[in-house]
Amino acid sequence: MSSPVRRIAHLDMDAFYASVELLRYPDLRGHAVVIGGGRNAAPETQPDGTRSYARLRDYVGRGVVTTSTYEARALGVFSAMGMMKAARLAPDAVLLPTDFDAYRRYSGLFKAAVRAFTGQIEDRGIDEIYIDLTDVPGDARDVAARIKAAVKDATGLTCSICVAPNKLLAKIGSELDKPDGLTILTPADIPTRIWPLAARKVNGIGPKAAEKLAAIGIETVGELAEADPGLLQAHFGRNYASWLAEVANGRDERPVVVSSEPKSMSRETTFERDLHPRNDRPVLSEQFTRLCMHVAEDLRRKGYVGRTVGIKLRFDDFHTVTRDLTMTVHTADGAAIRRGATECLKRIPLERRIRLLGVRVSALIPAGEQGDDPAPVQEEFRFDADPDEPAPR
């Protein structure tokens, strides 16, 4: 008896962070809105009940766009773009601060809605999942429509979903009809819907690979499918060339991975201006503590404890340094994580202004499997060391 034809869906929330913000500020629907400002970008409520919003033209700093509404994208503003560049493209766009607590809450809501249909879900981040619908009865389009409706009922947000024979096609397909898209792809659709796309639309073909392909005259997925295997191998090596040929023809046997143990959890922040380790110590200490506590919250919420604490610093010259410390026991306690991160900080000479600060906990195990001994107590660290005094290494 032959196995059933695979039906793999990729569900991607539409402009997720921005859409969550529009639930809170419905008067901004239809407007160009950029998410990524700091606290000073929070809207102000006027005495008459109306709101006043920060505008992108007034932004000063080196932050990056977290996301934007489709109206802002039409003006050329996309995620990961420098905020100052975005301000030149869309000076009148509304600027809002990020609220990751809200985004995580809505992420949990939409994933719970999908789990009512099947537990065969691969979590790919805060706003996207793969779903194995092979054993879910019903027509693929009808099942996908019911999932979309359930997500909308649970969150008030729209999503785009594609059902295809594999993860590769499902991922590409979920972008084809955004926003609020419902796409069904079969192998027969590959020549008409996949081959005309730019090669970079294939997940796994990054900017450098796309540039190398263009240099040998390959711009689209279709051209990649027709490319001479020897030409590809000469420029990309045997393994990657073989993979390129497979994906260009829509072939992908990867399973939906329902459960995977995380290797680490981390939080980091890039400051809007470079902070001096002594003159800006109150701000740095506050952010340092906040990152440690947020990592601890993430661990507890997901049911893990970790034993190795690490920190990352990026200085004003873009030099990045990391340090790790393995503690005597696993923990999800914020204070213990901060003590371990403090020891890591002591091993870095703080001689330059700081651009980025990050905290990571790794060597994770499920909570409840750790011992009962307390984490080692370490000396408290403050960002007030004399920059001329050498730090322990």
Backbone torsions as a table, in degrees:
resi	resn	phi	psi	omega
1	MET	NA	128.0	-176.8
2	SER	-74.3	149.8	178.7
3	SER	-74.6	152.4	-178.6
4	PRO	-66.9	152.0	177.6
5	VAL	-66.9	130.7	-178.4
6	ARG	-66.6	140.2	173.2
7	ARG	-126.9	102.9	-177.2
8	ILE	-111.0	128.7	179.2
9	ALA	-109.4	145.2	167.5
10	HIS	-117.8	123.1	179.9
11	LEU	-111.4	126.4	-177.7
12	ASP	-128.8	121.4	177.7
13	MET	-67.3	141.7	-176.1
14	ASP	-80.7	120.5	177.8
15	ALA	39.0	59.3	-162.6
16	PHE	-55.2	-58.2	-176.6
17	TYR	-59.8	-44.6	-179.2
18	ALA	-63.2	-38.6	-179.0
19	SER	-66.9	-36.8	175.4
20	VAL	-62.3	-42.4	179.3
21	GLU	-64.5	-34.7	179.6
22	LEU	-69.7	-24.1	171.3
23	LEU	-64.3	-36.6	-178.6
24	ARG	-80.1	-33.5	-178.4
25	TYR	-125.7	72.5	-175.4
26	PRO	-63.0	-19.8	178.4
27	ASP	-68.2	-10.3	179.5
28	LEU	-92.9	-0.8	179.2
29	ARG	-60.8	135.3	-179.3
30	GLY	88.1	-2.9	-178.2
31	HIS	-106.4	158.4	173.5
32	ALA	-75.0	117.2	-177.8
33	VAL	-129.1	135.2	179.4
34	VAL	-119.4	131.4	178.8
35	ILE	-103.3	132.9	178.0
36	GLY	148.3	2.8	178.5
37	GLY	-77.1	166.8	175.8
38	GLY	-84.5	-167.2	-176.9
39	ARG	-61.1	-30.2	-178.5
40	ASN	-70.3	-6.1	176.9
41	ALA	-91.9	1.9	179.9
42	ALA	-63.9	136.0	179.2
43	PRO	-62.5	150.9	177.4
44	GLU	-113.1	134.0	178.2
45	THR	-91.1	126.1	-178.2
46	GLN	-83.1	164.1	179.9
47	PRO	-55.9	-30.7	-179.7
48	ASP	-84.7	5.6	177.3
49	GLY	92.4	-10.0	177.6
50	THR	-78.4	161.7	179.7
51	ARG	-109.3	146.1	170.8
52	SER	-114.3	138.7	-174.0
53	TYR	-117.7	147.6	172.7
54	ALA	-69.3	148.7	179.0
55	ARG	-112.0	149.5	-175.4
56	LEU	-62.6	-29.6	-178.6
57	ARG	-61.9	-24.2	-176.5
58	ASP	-90.7	-1.9	-177.0
59	TYR	-72.2	136.3	174.2
60	VAL	-132.9	124.4	-179.7
61	GLY	152.8	-170.1	-176.6
62	ARG	-121.6	24.5	179.3
63	GLY	-70.8	171.7	178.5
64	VAL	-122.7	157.1	179.3
65	VAL	-70.8	127.2	174.8
66	THR	-78.2	-48.0	173.4
67	THR	-164.4	176.7	-178.5
68	SER	-151.3	158.9	175.7
69	THR	-73.4	165.6	-179.6
70	TYR	-63.0	-29.9	177.0
71	GLU	-64.9	-38.4	176.9
72	ALA	-71.9	-35.1	178.6
73	ARG	-64.6	-33.6	177.4
74	ALA	-62.9	-22.2	177.9
75	LEU	-92.0	1.3	177.2
76	GLY	98.1	9.8	-177.2
77	VAL	-98.0	119.1	-177.5
78	PHE	-130.9	165.8	-180.0
79	SER	-61.3	148.8	179.4
80	ALA	75.2	0.4	175.9
81	MET	-77.8	143.2	175.6
82	GLY	-60.0	137.2	-175.0
83	MET	-63.1	-35.9	-179.6
84	MET	-66.7	-37.9	175.4
85	LYS	-65.5	-41.8	178.3
86	ALA	-60.4	-36.8	-179.9
87	ALA	-65.2	-32.1	177.3
88	ARG	-71.2	-33.2	-178.7
89	LEU	-80.2	-36.3	-175.6
90	ALA	-139.7	68.4	-175.4
91	PRO	-61.6	-27.6	-177.5
92	ASP	-88.6	-1.6	-179.8
93	ALA	-63.5	145.5	176.0
94	VAL	-76.0	137.5	178.9
95	LEU	-110.1	127.3	179.1
96	LEU	-123.4	151.1	175.4
97	PRO	-76.4	159.3	175.4
98	THR	-80.1	150.8	178.7
99	ASP	-138.7	80.8	-173.3
100	PHE	-66.7	-26.9	176.4
101	ASP	-61.7	-42.9	178.3
102	ALA	-65.8	-40.7	-178.2
103	TYR	-65.8	-40.0	177.7
104	ARG	-65.6	-36.5	179.0
105	ARG	-63.5	-45.6	179.2
106	TYR	-70.0	-30.3	175.2
107	SER	-61.6	-44.9	177.8
108	GLY	-62.3	-36.4	-179.4
109	LEU	-66.7	-45.2	-176.3
110	PHE	-71.6	-33.5	179.2
111	LYS	-70.7	-35.5	176.2
112	ALA	-64.9	-37.1	178.7
113	ALA	-63.4	-39.0	-179.8
114	VAL	-71.1	-34.2	-178.9
115	ARG	-66.2	-14.5	174.6
116	ALA	-68.4	-18.8	179.1
117	PHE	-94.5	-39.6	-179.0
118	THR	-165.4	151.3	175.5
119	GLY	-91.9	0.2	-178.1
120	GLN	-82.5	73.0	-174.3
121	ILE	-125.4	132.7	173.2
122	GLU	-106.7	116.1	-178.4
123	ASP	-79.2	119.3	-178.2
124	ARG	-111.0	12.9	179.8
125	GLY	139.8	-171.5	-172.7
126	ILE	-69.3	-24.8	-172.2
127	ASP	-129.4	13.2	179.8
128	GLU	-150.4	149.2	178.7
129	ILE	-146.4	154.8	164.9
130	TYR	-99.6	146.6	180.0
131	ILE	-132.9	127.1	174.5
132	ASP	-89.5	108.6	-177.1
133	LEU	-101.3	11.0	-174.6
134	THR	-55.1	-41.9	-176.0
135	ASP	-98.2	6.9	177.5
136	VAL	-87.1	119.9	-176.6
137	PRO	-68.2	152.9	176.1
138	GLY	114.1	162.7	176.8
139	ASP	-64.3	139.7	-175.4
140	ALA	-57.6	-44.2	-179.1
141	ARG	-65.1	-39.7	-179.9
142	ASP	-66.7	-42.7	179.3
143	VAL	-63.4	-44.2	179.8
144	ALA	-62.8	-39.6	179.1
145	ALA	-64.9	-37.8	179.5
146	ARG	-70.1	-36.1	176.6
147	ILE	-64.9	-44.6	178.5
148	LYS	-59.3	-42.3	-179.6
149	ALA	-65.6	-38.8	179.5
150	ALA	-65.6	-40.6	177.5
151	VAL	-63.5	-42.4	179.7
152	LYS	-64.3	-41.9	179.1
153	ASP	-64.3	-37.6	-176.1
154	ALA	-77.0	-29.4	-171.5
155	THR	-123.7	-21.1	-171.6
156	GLY	79.3	8.2	-175.3
157	LEU	-113.7	155.0	175.7
158	THR	-96.8	157.4	175.5
159	CYS	-138.0	165.1	173.5
160	SER	-117.1	138.1	-174.8
161	ILE	-137.7	141.6	174.4
162	CYS	-129.0	135.0	173.6
163	VAL	-109.4	127.7	-174.5
164	ALA	-147.6	175.3	179.9
165	PRO	-72.2	-14.7	-177.2
166	ASN	-156.0	173.3	-176.9
167	LYS	-66.5	-38.4	-179.1
168	LEU	-57.5	-53.4	-177.9
169	LEU	-69.2	-35.5	179.2
170	ALA	-63.9	-40.5	179.5
171	LYS	-64.4	-47.2	178.5
172	ILE	-63.5	-43.3	-174.8
173	GLY	-65.9	-29.9	-178.7
174	SER	-67.8	-15.1	177.7
175	GLU	-92.2	-14.1	-169.5
176	LEU	-69.9	-34.1	-173.0
177	ASP	-121.9	26.0	177.9
178	LYS	-66.7	152.1	-7.9
179	PRO	-84.7	166.8	177.1
180	ASP	59.3	37.6	-174.3
181	GLY	-88.2	152.6	171.7
182	LEU	-135.3	111.6	-172.3
183	THR	-124.9	134.9	173.1
184	ILE	-116.1	124.6	178.5
185	LEU	-118.7	136.0	173.3
186	THR	-123.0	168.4	176.6
187	PRO	-55.1	-30.8	179.9
188	ALA	-66.9	-20.3	-178.7
189	ASP	-85.4	-10.3	-174.6
190	ILE	-58.7	-47.6	-178.5
191	PRO	-63.1	-34.3	-175.2
192	THR	-90.0	-31.9	-173.9
193	ARG	-109.1	-26.1	-176.1
194	ILE	-101.5	-46.3	-175.0
195	TRP	-62.0	-31.9	178.1
196	PRO	-71.6	-12.5	-175.8
197	LEU	-73.4	153.6	173.1
198	ALA	-62.2	143.7	-177.1
199	ALA	-57.6	-32.4	-177.7
200	ARG	-67.0	-11.5	178.3
201	LYS	-72.3	-14.7	177.9
202	VAL	-79.7	124.2	178.6
203	ASN	-62.9	118.4	-176.6
204	GLY	117.1	-15.4	173.2
205	ILE	-100.6	99.3	-176.6
206	GLY	-84.0	-178.4	-177.4
207	PRO	-57.7	-41.4	-178.1
208	LYS	-67.5	-42.4	178.9
209	ALA	-66.0	-40.3	178.1
210	ALA	-62.5	-37.9	178.8
211	GLU	-66.8	-41.0	178.0
212	LYS	-66.2	-38.9	177.7
213	LEU	-63.6	-43.9	179.9
214	ALA	-61.3	-34.6	-178.6
215	ALA	-65.6	-23.7	177.5
216	ILE	-106.2	18.8	172.0
217	GLY	85.7	18.2	-179.1
218	ILE	-111.4	109.1	-177.7
219	GLU	-108.4	-33.9	-173.7
220	THR	-113.0	166.1	177.1
221	VAL	-63.4	-37.5	179.0
222	GLY	-63.1	-42.0	177.0
223	GLU	-64.7	-34.2	177.0
224	LEU	-67.0	-38.4	179.8
225	ALA	-64.8	-29.7	-177.7
226	GLU	-94.6	-1.8	-174.4
227	ALA	-67.5	149.0	177.1
228	ASP	-67.6	125.4	-178.7
229	PRO	-56.8	-35.9	179.3
230	GLY	-65.5	-37.1	177.3
231	LEU	-63.5	-44.8	-180.0
232	LEU	-64.1	-42.8	-178.0
233	GLN	-65.9	-34.8	-179.5
234	ALA	-65.7	-31.1	-176.2
235	HIS	-99.3	-22.7	-173.1
236	PHE	-125.4	-5.5	-176.7
237	GLY	87.3	162.5	-172.1
238	ARG	-63.5	-49.2	-173.1
239	ASN	-66.8	-49.3	-177.4
240	TYR	-68.4	-35.9	177.9
241	ALA	-62.9	-40.8	177.8
242	SER	-63.9	-40.9	178.5
243	TRP	-64.8	-42.0	179.5
244	LEU	-59.1	-42.6	179.7
245	ALA	-64.6	-38.1	179.9
246	GLU	-66.0	-51.1	-175.0
247	VAL	-69.4	-31.5	178.6
248	ALA	-63.2	-25.8	178.1
249	ASN	-99.5	12.0	173.3
250	GLY	76.4	22.1	-178.0
251	ARG	-99.7	131.7	-177.8
252	ASP	-162.8	118.1	-177.2
253	GLU	-103.9	7.8	-178.1
254	ARG	-61.3	135.7	177.8
255	PRO	-81.5	161.6	168.9
256	VAL	-76.4	119.2	-176.4
257	VAL	-91.4	105.0	-172.8
258	VAL	-72.3	-40.6	-178.6
259	SER	-132.4	133.5	175.2
260	SER	-144.5	135.0	-178.4
261	GLU	-79.4	125.7	177.6
262	PRO	-66.5	145.4	178.6
263	LYS	-89.2	-27.4	-179.3
264	SER	-161.4	165.6	172.2
265	MET	-135.1	139.2	-174.6
266	SER	-147.6	160.4	172.3
267	ARG	-138.7	144.1	174.7
268	GLU	-150.2	161.7	179.4
269	THR	-142.4	140.2	173.5
270	THR	-103.4	125.0	-175.9
271	PHE	-77.3	149.0	179.8
272	GLU	-68.8	-24.0	172.1
273	ARG	-139.7	154.9	178.9
274	ASP	-67.1	132.8	-175.6
275	LEU	-103.9	136.5	179.4
276	HIS	-81.2	132.8	-175.0
277	PRO	-62.3	-21.3	179.2
278	ARG	-106.2	-51.1	-175.4
279	ASN	-67.6	-29.2	-179.1
280	ASP	-107.8	26.0	-173.3
281	ARG	-60.8	-36.1	179.0
282	PRO	-61.0	-42.5	179.0
283	VAL	-65.8	-45.8	-179.8
284	LEU	-62.3	-43.4	-179.9
285	SER	-64.1	-39.8	178.5
286	GLU	-63.7	-45.6	-179.8
287	GLN	-66.7	-38.6	177.8
288	PHE	-59.2	-48.1	178.4
289	THR	-63.7	-43.3	-178.5
290	ARG	-60.4	-43.1	179.3
291	LEU	-62.8	-44.3	178.8
292	CYS	-60.8	-43.6	-178.6
293	MET	-68.3	-36.4	178.7
294	HIS	-68.3	-39.2	175.9
295	VAL	-62.4	-42.0	178.2
296	ALA	-61.2	-41.3	177.9
297	GLU	-63.2	-41.1	178.3
298	ASP	-61.5	-43.4	179.4
299	LEU	-61.5	-47.9	-177.9
300	ARG	-65.0	-41.1	-178.1
301	ARG	-64.1	-35.2	-177.5
302	LYS	-95.9	-0.8	173.1
303	GLY	78.9	38.6	-179.9
304	TYR	-128.9	159.2	169.4
305	VAL	-130.8	152.8	-177.2
306	GLY	-130.6	158.9	-176.4
307	ARG	-114.1	-25.2	-178.3
308	THR	-106.7	122.6	178.8
309	VAL	-104.9	136.3	178.9
310	GLY	-135.2	156.1	175.9
311	ILE	-130.4	155.9	176.4
312	LYS	-131.6	131.4	175.2
313	LEU	-124.1	133.9	170.1
314	ARG	-117.9	124.8	-175.4
315	PHE	-90.9	176.8	-175.2
316	ASP	-66.5	-16.7	175.8
317	ASP	-94.2	11.4	178.1
318	PHE	71.6	7.0	173.0
319	HIS	-71.8	129.4	-177.1
320	THR	-111.2	134.5	-179.0
321	VAL	-127.4	138.7	174.5
322	THR	-126.1	149.3	174.9
323	ARG	-140.8	145.8	179.3
324	ASP	-128.8	153.4	176.4
325	LEU	-141.3	125.8	175.5
326	THR	-94.0	122.1	-177.2
327	MET	-88.0	173.6	-176.0
328	THR	-75.8	-25.1	-179.7
329	VAL	-139.5	164.0	173.9
330	HIS	-78.6	150.3	-178.0
331	THR	-156.0	157.2	169.0
332	ALA	-128.1	21.5	-178.5
333	ASP	-87.1	127.3	-177.1
334	GLY	-61.0	-40.2	-179.6
335	ALA	-66.0	-40.0	179.0
336	ALA	-67.3	-38.9	177.5
337	ILE	-63.9	-40.5	179.1
338	ARG	-65.1	-38.3	178.5
339	ARG	-64.4	-42.0	177.7
340	GLY	-65.6	-41.7	178.4
341	ALA	-64.6	-33.0	176.6
342	THR	-60.3	-43.9	178.4
343	GLU	-62.2	-36.9	176.9
344	CYS	-64.0	-42.7	-179.1
345	LEU	-62.5	-33.4	-179.7
346	LYS	-63.7	-19.8	-177.4
347	ARG	-92.8	9.2	179.4
348	ILE	-120.8	121.7	175.1
349	PRO	-65.1	121.1	-179.0
350	LEU	-94.3	79.2	-173.4
351	GLU	-111.2	-4.8	-179.4
352	ARG	-131.8	163.6	174.6
353	ARG	-65.7	152.1	-172.7
354	ILE	-106.8	130.3	-179.0
355	ARG	-98.8	-38.6	-176.1
356	LEU	-138.6	144.1	177.1
357	LEU	-133.6	132.3	179.5
358	GLY	-139.6	151.8	178.1
359	VAL	-129.9	136.7	-177.5
360	ARG	-136.2	144.3	172.5
361	VAL	-124.5	127.4	-178.8
362	SER	-129.9	-167.6	-172.6
363	ALA	54.8	55.9	-173.0
364	LEU	-85.2	147.3	169.4
365	ILE	-138.9	158.4	176.9
366	PRO	-60.1	142.7	179.2
367	ALA	-60.4	143.9	-179.2
368	GLY	102.1	-15.6	179.4
369	GLU	-96.0	-4.9	-178.3
370	GLN	-83.2	163.2	177.0
371	GLY	-73.8	179.4	-176.7
372	ASP	-98.9	-6.0	-178.5
373	ASP	-69.2	143.3	179.6
374	PRO	-71.3	157.1	176.1
375	ALA	-67.5	151.4	-179.0
376	PRO	-61.9	137.1	177.1
377	VAL	-84.7	126.4	-178.3
378	GLN	-117.0	160.5	177.7
379	GLU	-64.9	138.3	179.5
380	GLU	-66.8	139.2	178.9
381	PHE	-107.2	140.8	173.0
382	ARG	-129.2	151.7	179.2
383	PHE	-81.8	59.0	-179.5
384	ASP	-137.5	18.5	178.7
385	ALA	-68.0	149.3	176.9
386	ASP	-66.8	119.8	-177.4
387	PRO	-63.7	-16.7	178.6
388	ASP	-88.2	-8.9	-179.5
389	GLU	-90.4	123.5	-177.5
390	PRO	-63.4	138.5	178.2
391	ALA	-90.2	151.0	177.5
392	PRO	-63.3	144.4	-178.9
393	ARG	-110.7	NA	NA
